[in-house]
Every structure is written in structure tokens, then in C-alpha cells.
């Protein structure tokens, strides 16, 4: 029922993914962007909260002309309009729409009814239902069981949706007999039951699904034409499988109890590992548990430290200690959003002598708020969707790590923050050796800071992980892992 995941704790739901146009979305959208290499938008994610909110807004404005507002047709019509809008703004030939959750969940009923109606409005030849089902393995009897799939399909059929393709999700190949059984009991063609098995590497999935015939039946059933080219995927998989050696990166965060809280960061680190030909071994470090006494033990054998985004003052001192450890011990450091602010606070305290330097987010009364709320955020009461969100340009200073990584003078990156570098302290920090390497085009907003040294030591206010792809690793992550590898 949330309008978007923007106000949710990442430990509950995983990371909040941000699109170029500033939509805060589910982390699944990050997977979709990485797989299809297309920039998605605010029409690519719809929640029950969002659709109900829109319907009630219209009702309050009198747009329903006195009608009784109901799930059908008002909520379902709004859902269908959203799907059409997504196709319209992208100019897509084929729009893939995922209905999340599990069949039978009360939360997804109105979405399922909407796509049932949609299939008849566009015509069944222009709509294909692909149902993904778990086929569990029972070790006691050494067999895969098709019963959950049969019941799931029966549930769908009871509401008027007949799957055209069934993707059987399993840890191993379910075998021809199970596939035939599923086809017979679920009323689909035999070649439309596709095995989707667990693989060592997620990015081998498209090749596996092609081998098992998914694209062939989809193209046939929708009457599409075109030539398939899996060369880029095969090249990527070959690159992944040819890695040698390992770098150990400590990821220091406050949400490490759920690794999905930093999903895009992990994927960006892995992609940079593919590019550098090494495995990236992540050591998860809870910043809440870091103290002066356990720093040496925690970071023993670590080749790099990364501090990603977050909100609130819990675990902040542990992050500051990790940044200080990296600076004093010549370890590559990469700070993202909050991690960049941590780098500025640590530098202000230990190099500039501002002992109580902090962020206005943690102590609004401090006299040394080297990080403070953005001017346009002052007085903002609503928390959802009101931060600096989406893509903004950044001008790069010559002769910096930023220039070395991007090889450009200006870039565009996605943001999600309410606080920024406080320009009141800019001159002092620069005088003491902090390099402001990226700014807004008018040079007013500090986007990146770094230290002059051989090893990578950089903080970025934006979120570079959102633009990383498995076959096109992000420049900053490539440079960071390269520095870890050199170490």
C-alpha cells in the first residue's frame, strides 16, 4: 500500500532504486535495467498505494461525476491506463508487465483483474500470459513436484486468466516427464513449459532460457519477427568465467543484515570485477559494531572500503572510523551519497581540526555542520518523493580521479539525498587538501570530493551504482576495483 518504497526502511524491502526522471522504485527495476540495458521511468513501477491514491484524488476532484467509486471499473481502469502510458512514453513494440507477489495473494487481485480485462481489450493475439511457478524438489522421495504449479494455474484460471507459457523455476532440470505433466494438467502446449534452473551466475540466465526455448515460443505466440543476437551475452559470460584472482572489499553499512539493501552496489562491484578480470569478495561490516578496538581485526586483509548510502545517525561513528582507517592506512575508499558525507566529516575532524564536525542531519545545532540540508529542502514536511531525486549534470575538474575514470568534462548521474556539502566550509577544506573534483555546472553544489594520492579515495554525492550494467560497468567502480586490485 506504499505509494513507492521511498519512505521504507531498506531492511524491510531492500534498496530503493531511482530512475533518471526521479522515481523511487522497487529494487526489481534495477535488475530490469541491468538486463535490458534500457533506462526506465516513473511509469515503470505501479503499487496499490499509487493507484488507489490516484483514484481517490480523482474522486475528490469530482472527475467521476458522482459515480460510486469501486475496484471495478475505477481501480482496474487506472491500472490499465498506467500500462498504456508506459508503452506510450517509451514507444515500446512489446511491453513486459510483471505482476509481483504470489497468485492468491489478496494484494494482487485487482492487478490480475486489470490484466484479464486488458487481454480482451488489446486482443488475445496481442497479449501473452507467462506464469512463473516454483517446482520444488523433495529430497526424501528424490523428485520434483508439479502440484504447486497445478494449483497456482487453477487459481489463475478461476479468475479468467489462462497462462500461455509456464516457466518452471527449479534448482535443477525438472525433466521431460514433469514438463509434459504440467502441460497436460495446465492446458498449455508442451513446448510452452520452460525450465528455468538455478545457475552459478545470474547473467547466464538469458542463454539458458534461449536454450530451453523461451524466446522461440514467445515470438511464435505473439507473431513477432526479428533476429536474435546473443553474442553480447555470450561475450559477457565468457568474461565472467575467465576471471582470476580476488579482491576483498569491505562494505560498511547500517543495513547489512539484509544484503538486498545494497543490491545495486553489489552488482556494480561485480560488474567492475568482470571488467578488471577479478572476483570481488565482499566482507559485510555492520557500522554499528565498529569501534577503535576492532578496526584492525575487521579490516585485516581488506583491499578496499566502500561506504554506501543511508539515512539517520545510527552507525555513523563506525562509518567515520572506517573512513579514517582507509585514509591513514592507504586503503582505497569509495563513499557513495552518505559515504561521501562521511568522508567530508572525517576530513574536517581529523585534518582540519573541526573536532565536532558533523551533518545537520545528525546534529542540527552543531557549529561545524560541514554537511547541511539543501536550501530547497528547508521547511519540507512531507518525506515521500521530496528529496533531490533523479538525474542531474556534473562538471568534472581536470586532472582528477573523476576525469581519469569518466574521460569526460561533464556527466549525468542519479541522486537521492536531502543534505549536501556546506559551501561555508569549502575554502577551509580545500586549503587543507580536500579536492572538489565534481560540481553542478554553476559550481554551487559539490558533487564529488577526493584526496590526491595514488590509491582511489573518492566520495560521490550521487549514486553511480544505478547506472552500472553487467556488460558496461560504471567508470567509478572500474577505477575503484582497479585500485583495489593494484593494492
C-alpha positions in Angstrom: 0.0 0.0 0.0 3.0 2.3 0.0 2.9 4.8 -2.9 6.5 4.0 -3.5 9.3 2.4 -1.4 10.9 5.8 -0.7 9.9 6.1 2.9 10.5 2.4 3.7 13.4 1.0 5.8 15.7 -0.9 3.4 15.9 -3.7 5.9 12.2 -4.3 5.2 12.2 -4.1 1.5 15.7 -3.8 0.1 17.2 -0.9 -1.6 15.2 2.0 -3.2 16.1 2.2 -6.9 16.0 5.6 -8.6 15.3 6.3 -12.3 16.6 9.2 -14.4 13.3 11.0 -14.0 13.4 10.8 -10.2 11.0 7.9 -9.5 11.8 6.0 -6.3 11.0 2.4 -7.2 11.4 -1.3 -6.2 14.8 -2.8 -6.4 13.5 -5.2 -9.1 13.6 -2.3 -11.6 17.3 -2.2 -11.1 17.5 -5.8 -12.3 15.3 -5.0 -15.3 17.6 -2.0 -16.3 20.7 -4.1 -16.0 19.2 -7.0 -18.1 17.6 -5.0 -20.9 20.0 -2.0 -20.8 17.2 0.5 -21.2 16.6 3.5 -18.9 13.2 3.0 -17.3 10.9 5.8 -15.9 8.2 6.7 -13.5 5.7 4.8 -15.5 7.7 1.6 -15.0 6.5 0.9 -11.4 3.0 0.8 -10.0 1.9 0.0 -6.5 -1.5 -0.5 -5.0 -0.9 2.7 -2.9 -0.2 4.7 -6.0 -3.2 3.5 -8.0 -5.6 3.9 -5.0 -4.2 7.4 -4.3 -4.8 8.4 -7.9 -8.3 7.1 -7.9 -9.2 8.9 -4.7 -7.6 12.1 -6.0 -9.9 12.0 -9.0 -12.9 11.2 -6.8 -12.1 14.3 -4.6 -12.0 16.5 -7.7 -15.3 15.2 -8.9 -13.9 13.6 -12.0 -16.2 10.5 -11.7 -19.3 12.8 -12.0 -21.0 11.4 -8.9 -20.4 7.7 -9.6 -19.9 5.2 -6.8 -16.1 4.5 -6.8 -15.3 0.8 -7.0 -12.4 -1.6 -7.6 -14.1 -2.4 -10.9 -14.0 -0.3 -13.1 -12.2 2.6 -11.4 -9.1 0.9 -9.9 -8.7 -1.5 -12.8 -9.2 1.2 -15.4 -6.5 3.3 -13.7 -4.1 0.3 -13.7 -4.7 -0.3 -17.4 -4.2 3.4 -18.2 -0.8 3.3 -16.4 0.3 0.3 -18.5 -0.8 2.1 -21.7 1.1 5.3 -20.6 4.3 3.3 -20.1 4.0 1.9 -23.6 3.2 5.4 -25.0 6.1 7.3 -23.4 8.7 4.6 -24.3 7.5 3.8 -27.8 7.9 0.2 -27.0 7.0 -2.5 -29.5 6.4 -5.0 -26.7 5.8 -4.0 -23.1 6.7 -6.6 -20.4 4.5 -6.1 -17.4 5.3 -8.1 -14.2 2.5 -8.7 -11.7 4.5 -9.2 -8.5 3.7 -11.3 -5.5 2.2 -14.8 -5.4 -1.0 -15.9 -7.1 -3.7 -16.0 -4.5 -2.4 -13.0 -2.5 -5.2 -10.5 -1.7 -2.8 -7.7 -2.6 -2.6 -8.6 -6.3 -6.2 -9.4 -7.1 -7.1 -6.0 -8.6 -3.9 -6.1 -10.8 -4.8 -9.6 -12.1 -8.3 -8.5 -12.9 -6.9 -5.5 -14.7 -4.7 -7.6 -17.0 -7.5 -10.1 -17.6 -9.6 -7.2 -19.0 -6.5 -5.8 -20.8 -6.0 -9.0 -22.7 -9.5 -8.8 -24.2 -9.2 -5.1 -25.0 -6.0 -5.5 -27.0 -6.9 -8.9 -28.3 -5.5 -12.3 -27.2 -3.1 -12.4 -30.1 -1.5 -9.2 -28.8 -1.2 -10.4 -25.2 0.8 -13.3 -23.8 0.5 -14.6 -20.3 3.8 -16.0 -18.9 3.3 -17.6 -15.5 6.4 -18.3 -13.4 6.0 -21.2 -10.9 8.2 -22.8 -8.3 8.6 -26.5 -8.9 10.1 -27.7 -5.5 12.4 -30.7 -5.1 11.6 -33.2 -2.4 14.8 -34.8 -1.3 13.1 -37.6 0.7 11.5 -39.0 -2.4 14.1 -37.7 -4.8 11.6 -36.0 -7.1 10.3 -32.6 -8.3 6.6 -31.9 -7.5 4.3 -30.3 -10.0 1.3 -29.9 -7.6 2.1 -26.3 -6.5 2.2 -25.3 -10.2 -1.1 -27.1 -10.9 -2.8 -25.3 -8.0 -1.4 -21.9 -9.0 -2.6 -22.3 -12.5 -6.0 -23.4 -11.3 -6.2 -20.3 -9.2 -5.4 -18.1 -12.2 -7.9 -19.9 -14.4 -10.6 -19.4 -11.8 -10.3 -15.6 -12.3 -10.3 -15.9 -16.1 -6.6 -15.9 -16.9 -5.2 -18.9 -18.9 -1.4 -18.9 -19.0 0.1 -19.3 -22.5 3.6 -20.1 -21.2 4.7 -21.6 -17.9 8.2 -21.0 -16.7 9.1 -23.8 -14.2 11.5 -22.3 -11.6 13.6 -25.0 -10.0 17.1 -25.7 -8.6 17.7 -28.3 -11.3 16.2 -29.7 -14.5 12.7 -31.0 -13.7 12.8 -33.5 -16.5 10.7 -34.1 -19.6 8.0 -36.1 -17.7 7.3 -33.3 -15.3 7.1 -30.8 -18.1 4.7 -33.0 -20.0 2.6 -33.4 -16.9 2.5 -29.6 -16.3 1.5 -29.1 -19.9 -1.3 -31.6 -19.7 -2.8 -30.5 -16.4 -2.4 -26.8 -17.0 -3.7 -26.7 -20.6 -0.6 -25.4 -22.4 1.4 -26.6 -25.3 4.3 -28.9 -24.4 7.0 -26.6 -25.7 5.5 -23.8 -23.7 6.6 -25.3 -20.4 10.1 -23.8 -20.0 12.7 -24.9 -17.4 14.3 -22.1 -15.5 17.1 -23.6 -13.4 19.3 -22.1 -10.8 22.7 -21.1 -12.2 26.0 -20.2 -10.6 25.9 -16.8 -12.3 22.6 -14.8 -12.8 23.8 -13.4 -16.1 23.9 -16.9 -17.7 20.0 -17.0 -17.5 19.2 -15.5 -20.9 21.4 -18.1 -22.6 19.8 -20.9 -20.6 16.3 -19.6 -21.3 17.1 -19.4 -25.0 18.4 -22.9 -25.0 15.2 -24.1 -23.3 13.1 -22.3 -26.0 11.5 -19.3 -24.2 12.2 -16.7 -26.9 11.2 -19.1 -29.6 7.7 -19.7 -28.2 7.2 -16.0 -27.2 8.0 -14.8 -30.7 5.8 -17.5 -32.2 2.8 -16.9 -30.0 2.9 -13.1 -30.4 3.6 -13.3 -34.2 6.8 -11.3 -34.0 9.7 -11.2 -36.4 13.3 -10.5 -35.9 16.7 -12.0 -35.5 18.2 -13.0 -32.1 21.7 -12.0 -31.3 23.1 -13.4 -28.1 26.7 -12.6 -28.9 26.9 -9.7 -26.3 25.6 -12.1 -23.6 28.0 -14.9 -24.6 30.9 -12.4 -24.5 29.8 -11.2 -21.0 29.5 -14.8 -19.7 32.9 -15.6 -21.1 34.4 -12.6 -19.4 32.7 -13.6 -16.1 34.1 -17.1 -16.4 37.6 -16.0 -17.2 38.2 -14.1 -14.0 41.3 -14.9 -12.0 42.4 -13.7 -8.5 40.3 -11.9 -6.0 40.0 -8.5 -4.3 38.4 -8.2 -0.9 36.2 -5.2 -0.4 34.7 -4.2 3.0 31.1 -2.9 2.5 30.4 -0.8 5.7 26.8 0.0 6.2 23.9 0.2 8.6 21.6 -2.1 6.8 23.9 -5.1 6.2 21.5 -7.5 7.9 19.7 -7.6 4.6 22.2 -7.7 1.7 19.4 -6.6 -0.8 19.6 -3.2 0.9 22.7 -2.6 -1.2 21.8 -4.7 -4.2 22.9 -2.3 -7.0 26.2 -1.5 -5.2 26.9 -5.3 -5.1 26.0 -5.7 -8.8 28.2 -2.7 -9.7 31.1 -4.1 -7.7 30.7 -7.4 -9.5 30.5 -5.8 -12.9 33.7 -3.8 -12.2 35.2 -7.2 -11.2 34.3 -8.6 -14.6 35.9 -5.6 -16.3 39.1 -6.0 -14.2 39.2 -9.8 -14.5 38.9 -10.5 -10.8 36.4 -11.9 -8.3 35.1 -9.3 -5.8 34.7 -10.9 -2.4 32.5 -8.6 -0.2 33.1 -8.5 3.5 29.9 -7.2 5.1 30.6 -4.9 8.0 27.9 -3.6 10.3 28.9 0.0 11.1 27.0 -0.2 14.4 29.6 -2.7 15.6 32.8 -0.9 14.6 35.0 0.5 17.4 38.6 1.7 17.7 39.4 -1.6 19.3 38.2 -3.9 16.4 39.2 -1.8 13.4 42.5 -3.6 12.8 40.9 -7.0 13.0 37.9 -6.0 10.9 39.9 -4.6 8.0 42.7 -7.1 8.1 43.4 -8.3 4.5 40.9 -5.9 3.0 41.9 -4.3 -0.3 39.2 -1.6 -0.4 36.5 0.0 1.7 33.1 1.2 0.3 30.5 3.1 2.4 27.2 3.3 0.5 24.1 5.5 1.1 21.8 5.6 4.1 19.7 7.9 6.4 19.7 8.7 10.1 22.5 8.8 12.7 22.7 5.2 13.7 26.1 3.6 12.9 27.6 6.9 11.7 30.6 6.9 14.0 31.6 3.4 12.8 31.5 4.7 9.2 33.7 7.7 10.2 36.2 5.3 11.8 36.3 3.1 8.7 37.0 6.2 6.5 39.8 7.3 8.9 41.3 3.8 8.8 41.3 3.8 5.0 42.9 7.3 4.8 45.6 6.5 7.4 46.4 3.1 6.0 46.5 3.8 2.3 43.4 1.7 1.5 41.2 2.7 -1.5 38.0 4.3 -0.3 34.7 4.9 -2.1 31.9 6.8 -0.4 28.5 7.0 -2.0 26.0 9.6 -1.0 26.1 9.2 2.8 29.6 7.7 2.3 30.7 10.9 0.6 29.4 13.0 3.5 31.2 10.7 5.9 34.4 11.4 4.0 33.9 15.1 4.4 33.1 14.9 8.1 36.1 12.7 8.8 38.4 15.0 6.9 37.0 18.1 8.7 37.5 16.5 12.1 40.9 14.9 11.7 42.7 17.1 9.2 41.0 20.5 9.6 40.7 20.3 13.4 36.9 20.8 13.5 36.5 18.2 16.3 32.7 18.3 16.4 32.3 18.4 12.6 29.1 16.6 11.6 26.0 16.8 9.4 22.9 18.8 10.1 21.0 15.5 9.8 22.8 14.2 12.9 23.1 17.4 15.0 21.2 20.5 13.8 22.7 22.7 16.5 26.4 21.9 15.7 28.5 25.0 14.8 30.5 22.8 12.3 27.9 21.4 10.0 30.2 20.6 7.1 27.2 18.8 5.6 23.8 20.6 5.8 20.3 20.5 4.5 19.9 21.7 0.9 18.4 25.2 0.7 15.4 24.0 -1.3 14.8 21.2 1.3 14.4 23.6 4.3 10.8 23.5 5.6 9.9 20.4 3.7 7.5 18.4 5.8 6.4 15.5 3.5 9.1 12.8 3.3 8.0 10.8 0.3 9.3 11.9 -3.1 10.6 15.3 -1.9 14.4 14.8 -1.9 16.7 15.8 -4.7 15.8 12.8 -7.0 16.9 11.7 -10.4 19.5 12.7 -12.9 21.5 16.0 -12.6 24.5 17.2 -14.6 28.0 17.2 -13.0 31.0 19.2 -14.2 34.4 17.4 -13.8 37.6 19.1 -12.8 40.7 18.3 -14.9 43.5 16.2 -13.5 41.3 14.3 -11.0 40.3 10.7 -10.4 36.9 11.7 -11.8 38.4 12.8 -15.1 40.6 9.7 -15.2 37.5 7.5 -14.7 35.0 9.2 -17.0 37.3 10.7 -19.6 34.7 13.4 -20.0 34.2 17.0 -18.9 30.5 16.7 -18.0 28.4 13.7 -16.9 24.9 13.0 -15.7 24.2 10.9 -12.6 21.2 10.0 -10.4 20.7 11.5 -7.0 18.7 10.7 -3.8 19.5 13.0 -0.9 18.3 15.9 1.2 21.7 17.1 2.6 24.8 18.4 0.8 28.3 19.7 1.2 28.2 23.0 3.1 29.9 25.7 1.0 30.6 27.7 4.1 33.5 25.3 4.8 34.6 24.7 1.2 37.6 27.1 1.2 39.0 25.7 4.5 38.7 22.0 3.4 40.2 22.8 0.0 43.1 24.6 1.7 43.8 21.6 3.9 43.9 19.3 0.8 40.4 18.1 0.0 39.9 18.2 -3.8 36.4 19.2 -5.1 36.5 17.3 -8.3 32.9 17.5 -9.4 30.3 20.2 -9.1 27.0 21.3 -10.6 27.6 23.3 -13.8 27.3 26.6 -11.9 29.9 25.2 -9.4 27.5 25.8 -6.5 26.7 22.2 -5.5 29.6 19.9 -4.6 29.1 16.6 -6.3 32.3 14.7 -5.7 35.4 15.1 -3.4 38.6 13.2 -3.4 42.1 13.1 -2.0 45.3 13.5 -4.0 47.0 10.1 -3.7 48.0 7.0 -5.7 45.1 5.0 -4.3 41.5 5.7 -5.2 40.0 7.9 -2.5 36.7 9.5 -3.6 33.2 10.4 -2.4 30.3 11.0 -4.7 27.0 12.6 -3.6 25.2 10.8 -6.4 24.5 7.1 -6.8 26.7 5.7 -9.6 25.6 2.2 -8.9 22.2 2.9 -10.5 23.8 3.3 -14.0 26.1 0.3 -13.9 25.4 -2.6 -16.3 26.9 -6.1 -16.3 28.3 -5.5 -19.8 29.1 -1.8 -19.2 30.5 -1.4 -15.7 30.4 2.1 -14.2 33.6 4.1 -14.6 34.0 4.9 -10.9 33.5 1.3 -9.9 36.0 0.2 -12.5 38.6 2.6 -11.2 37.9 1.7 -7.5 38.3 -2.1 -8.2 41.4 -1.4 -10.3 42.9 0.4 -7.4 42.0 -2.5 -5.0 43.5 -4.9 -7.5 46.7 -2.9 -7.7 46.9 -2.9 -3.9 
